[in-house]
Amino acid sequence: MALFSRLSRNISCDTPCSVEELVARLEPRVDAAKSIRGGIFSGSDYRRYQGQINDDQFRLCRIVRGRNIVTPIISGQLIPTGSGTRVEAIVHLRKRTWSVLIFTTVFLLVGSILSFMGYLEGTNEGIMPYLSGPLFLVAVFLVLQTMVKNESEAFLKVLKRLS
């Protein structure tokens, strides 16, 4: 379970700006959500994030060319404090990413277990083919964990630049 919990990250940041001022500074960097972006004739004039900001709530995703189901989502809220605003957010994977990840995990682990059962019955091949599925899953989890970590660090840098 510890491996799954690392695929989301809580972040918080205090800024000296008011909620309204922070929203006004953040809105020019946020574009409306679109299903597909880019193309051969599109320019590189992308805004940094897509999503929505409603009063003190936000749900953002980094803009990438084409369609990428593994780009983490940043959802959170802006909380007014006496000295400015506190931004509390969760960087997490999309539901469809979880669906693909769970399907792939079950498929590879069942395949590895069935192959290993054949190995126990007397197949004289090496044990490495049976470990390739679990090793691939570990690599996928590490990549996704790194993406969540990098996305949260990038969002914190954007917040610090805005304030």
C-alpha positions in Angstrom: 0.0 0.0 0.0 2.9 2.4 0.6 3.7 2.1 -3.1 0.2 3.3 -4.1 0.2 6.2 -1.5 3.3 7.6 -3.2 1.4 8.2 -6.4 -0.3 11.3 -4.9 1.3 14.1 -3.0 -0.1 16.8 -0.7 1.5 20.2 -1.1 0.9 23.6 0.6 2.4 27.0 0.1 1.9 30.4 1.8 1.8 33.5 -0.4 1.6 37.1 0.6 -1.1 37.8 -2.0 -4.8 37.9 -1.3 -7.0 35.1 -2.8 -8.4 37.5 -5.5 -4.9 38.7 -6.4 -3.5 35.2 -6.6 -6.5 34.1 -8.8 -5.9 37.2 -11.0 -2.2 36.2 -11.4 -2.9 32.6 -12.0 -5.8 32.9 -14.5 -3.6 34.1 -17.4 -1.6 30.9 -17.1 -4.6 28.7 -17.2 -6.5 27.8 -20.3 -9.8 26.1 -20.7 -9.7 22.3 -20.8 -9.7 20.8 -24.3 -9.7 17.1 -25.2 -6.9 17.4 -27.8 -4.3 20.1 -28.2 -1.5 20.7 -30.6 -1.1 19.5 -34.1 1.3 20.1 -36.9 0.1 23.7 -37.4 -0.1 24.8 -33.8 2.4 27.2 -32.3 4.3 26.8 -29.1 2.2 29.5 -27.5 0.7 27.2 -24.9 -0.3 28.4 -21.5 1.2 26.4 -18.7 -1.9 24.8 -17.4 -5.4 23.8 -18.4 -8.4 23.5 -16.1 -10.6 25.7 -14.1 -10.4 28.1 -11.2 -13.6 28.8 -9.3 -13.4 31.3 -6.5 -11.2 29.5 -4.0 -11.1 26.0 -5.7 -9.0 24.9 -8.6 -8.4 21.8 -10.7 -5.4 22.1 -13.1 -3.3 19.9 -15.4 -0.1 20.8 -17.2 -0.6 21.3 -21.0 1.1 18.8 -23.2 0.9 18.2 -26.9 -1.6 15.7 -28.0 -3.3 13.6 -25.3 -1.5 12.2 -22.3 -3.4 10.1 -19.7 -0.5 10.0 -17.2 -0.1 13.8 -16.6 -1.0 14.3 -13.0 -4.0 16.5 -11.9 -3.5 19.3 -9.3 -6.6 20.0 -7.3 -6.9 22.2 -4.3 -8.1 25.3 -2.6 -7.0 28.8 -1.8 -7.5 29.6 1.9 -7.3 33.2 3.0 -5.0 33.9 6.0 -4.2 37.0 8.0 -1.0 37.5 6.0 -2.1 36.4 2.5 -3.2 33.1 1.1 -2.4 29.5 1.8 -2.6 27.2 -1.2 -3.3 23.6 -0.3 -3.3 21.1 -3.2 -3.2 17.4 -4.0 -1.2 16.2 -7.0 -2.7 12.9 -8.0 -3.2 10.6 -11.0 -6.3 10.6 -13.2 -9.0 8.0 -12.7 -8.3 6.6 -16.2 -4.6 6.3 -15.4 -5.5 4.3 -12.3 -7.8 2.1 -14.5 -5.0 1.3 -17.0 -2.5 0.8 -14.1 -4.8 -1.7 -12.3 -5.6 -3.6 -15.5 -1.9 -3.8 -16.4 -0.9 -4.8 -12.9 -3.5 -7.6 -12.8 -2.6 -8.8 -16.3 1.1 -8.9 -15.7 0.9 -10.5 -12.2 -1.5 -13.2 -13.3 0.6 -13.9 -16.3 3.8 -14.1 -14.2 2.1 -16.4 -11.7 0.8 -18.7 -14.4 4.1 -18.8 -16.1 5.9 -19.5 -12.8 3.5 -22.4 -12.1 4.5 -23.8 -15.5 8.2 -23.4 -14.4 7.5 -25.4 -11.3 6.0 -28.2 -13.4 9.3 -28.7 -15.1 9.9 -26.1 -17.8 13.7 -25.7 -18.0 13.9 -22.0 -19.0 15.5 -19.5 -16.7 13.5 -17.7 -14.0 14.0 -14.2 -15.6 10.9 -14.3 -17.9 8.7 -14.8 -14.8 10.2 -11.8 -13.1 9.9 -9.4 -16.1 6.2 -8.6 -15.4 6.8 -7.5 -11.8 10.0 -5.7 -12.6 8.1 -3.8 -15.4 5.4 -2.8 -12.9 8.1 -1.5 -10.4 9.5 0.6 -13.3 6.1 2.0 -14.2 5.3 2.9 -10.5 8.7 4.6 -10.2 8.1 6.6 -13.4 4.6 7.7 -12.2 5.9 8.5 -8.7 8.6 10.7 -10.3 6.0 12.4 -12.5 3.9 13.3 -9.4 6.9 14.6 -7.6 8.1 16.7 -10.5 4.6 18.1 -11.1 4.2 19.2 -7.5 7.7 20.8 -7.5 6.9 22.6 -10.7 3.6 23.9 -9.4 5.2 25.2 -6.2 7.8 27.0 -8.3 5.0 28.7 -10.3 3.2 29.7 -7.1 6.5 31.2 -5.7 7.0 33.2 -9.0 3.5 34.5 -8.9 3.8 35.9 -5.3 
